Amino acid sequence: IVVGACLREATDSHLFLCTLRVNNQRAVARVHSARAMARQIWHEVSIWSEISHPNIVSLLGVTMGEGQVVTVSEFCDEGSLYDANARHLRHLTVSPSATKNSSLASPKVAHRPSFQLVAWAEGLASALSYLHALTPTPVIHRNLKSSNCMLSHGGSKLRLSDFTTACLGRGDPSEDLTPQVGSIRWMAPTCA
């Protein structure tokens, strides 16, 4: 791979835009720097490498060297849904009718087309349904949030990513898998 610009820095890893030498495909290299997290990284890789679905970001490869593990995955050209929402909110427009009549002009966000929101929801539901229906052992993502939903194809396709906290289901839906993990704002109220 040919490593390019750093896309994002986190406490335990860095994301880099890269190009695969084999086919010139753009990809994302996540360089994991914490040795203490090696077990968690290999857990993620063991799950992620076994799944394939059009609405899940594909793991392209893994490499090791100099105390670091590098995972390489597909590049999604629009970034995360979280980033897209932030960009969308920056494009606020003032309502023309509000500015004519009063000083109460309130910002109004241009709405996304409902067909786009439905397509994203259907894609995410399809990915989760696929994971939960895997046999012999289903996969439970456990960290569904907008920053783990990537947009590709100019923002028209939503793809699930980040299997760091994913676990394998046991078959008994009433069985408590592990303590709650993930982002509290995205958890079911019964888990928070």
N, C-alpha and C positions, 0 to 999 in steps of 0.2 A: 504494500500500500504506500501511497505517497501522501504524507500528512500535510494538511494545510492549516488554515486559521483556526484558532480556538473559538468555539461557539459558546461555551459556558464553563464556568469553574464552580465546583462544589467542594465541600470539605473533604470528601473521600475520593473524588474523581474529577477528571477534566474531559469535556467533549470536544472533539476536533472534527472538522470537515476533512474528508480525505477522498482520494481517488484510487480505485482498484486498478492495478497495472494490467491485469488480465483482459478486462473488457472496458476500461475507462469509465466504469460506473461510479457515480458519486455515492459516498457512504459516510457513516458516522463512526468514529473510533472513540470509545470510552476508555480512558486510561485510568485504571483503578490503582491508587497509590498506597492504600493502607494494607499492610500485610495481615493485620488482625482480621480483616474482612474477607480473607481468601476463601474461607469455608462458605460464607454467604454468596460470594461471587460464583463459586463452582456450583452451588445449589441452584442459583438463577440459570446458569448455563445449562445444567442438566435438564431443567424443565423446558427452557426456551428452545433448545436445540431439537427437541422432539415434537414441536408443534408447527403447523403450517396452515395458514388461513389467509384469505385475501384482506381481511380487516385486522390483521396482526402484523406488526413490523417484524420482518424476518431477521434472524441472526445469521450473519454471513460467515463469521469465523471468530476464532479465539486464538490469541498468542500470548506467550509469556516471555519475560526477560528482565533482568536487572531489578528483581523484586517487584515487578509490576505485571498485572494481568490486563490485556487489552481485548475488549470485545468489539467486534465490528458488525454494524447493523445497517439496514437500508436507510438512506437519507430521505426524509420527508420535507419537501420543498417549502412548506408553509409553517414549519415548526409545530409547536403544541397548540391545542385549543386554548389553553391559558394565554399564550402569547397572542393568538389571533383575537381573542376577546379584548385584550389590552389595546391592541392596534385599532380594533373596531371602536372602542370607547373614546379614543383620541380624535376620532373623526366626528365629533359632535357638531351638530348644526343648530342654529337658532330658528325656532318656528316663526315664519313670516307673519302670521296672524297675531302672535303674541307681541311682537315688537311694534305693531301699528297702534295698539290700543292702550298699552300700559307699560309700567316699568317692571312688571312681573314676568318679563320674558324669561322663560325657562328653557334650558338646553333640552333638546330632543334627539334621541339616538335614532339614526336611520335603521330600520329593522332589516334583518336578514330575511331572505325569502323563506317561507315556511317549508317549501319542498327541500331546501338545503338542510334545515334542522331535522326534518323527518329522515332524510337520507343518512345523516350522521347518526341519529338514534338507531335506525335500522342496522347500520354497519356495526355499531357497538354491541347491540343486542345479538347480532349474528356471531360476533367474536366470542362473547361471553357464553352463548348457547353452545358453541363448538367446544370451548374449554370445559364446560360443566358436563358435556356428554361424552368426553373422551373415555374410552375403555381400554384396559380394565380399570384405570384409575383416573377420575376427573381431576382437573386443575382448577383451583380456586385462586383468583388473581389477588384479592385482598387489599389492593391499593388503587382503586378506581377513582381518578380525579382528573381535572382538565389538563394538568401538566403531563399526564401519562396517556393522553389521547392526541396522537399526532395527525396532522393534516397533510395530505399529499395530492398530487394531480391538480395543482392550482387551488387547493382548498376544497375540492369536491368530494374527497374520500377521507374518512376518519379511520385511523388505525391504532389499535391498542399497543402500548409498549410497557416496559419496565416490569420485569418479573422477579424483582429482588425479594419481595415479601410473599410471593406466590407459594402455595403449598399443594400437596396432593390430597385429594379428598379420600375419605375412608369408606364410603358407601352408605353409612348411616347418617342421614341428614340431620338427625337430632344430636349427633355427637359433637361436642365442643372440640374444635380442632386445636386451637392454641389460644393464648391470650390475644386480645384485640391488637391489631397492628394497622398501620396506615395513617391517613390524615384524618383527624377527629372531625373536621368540618364536612368530610365526605362520608362518614360512617352512618349506618342506620342509627336512629335515635336510641334503639334498644341496646346498642353496643357502646355508645359514647358515655 
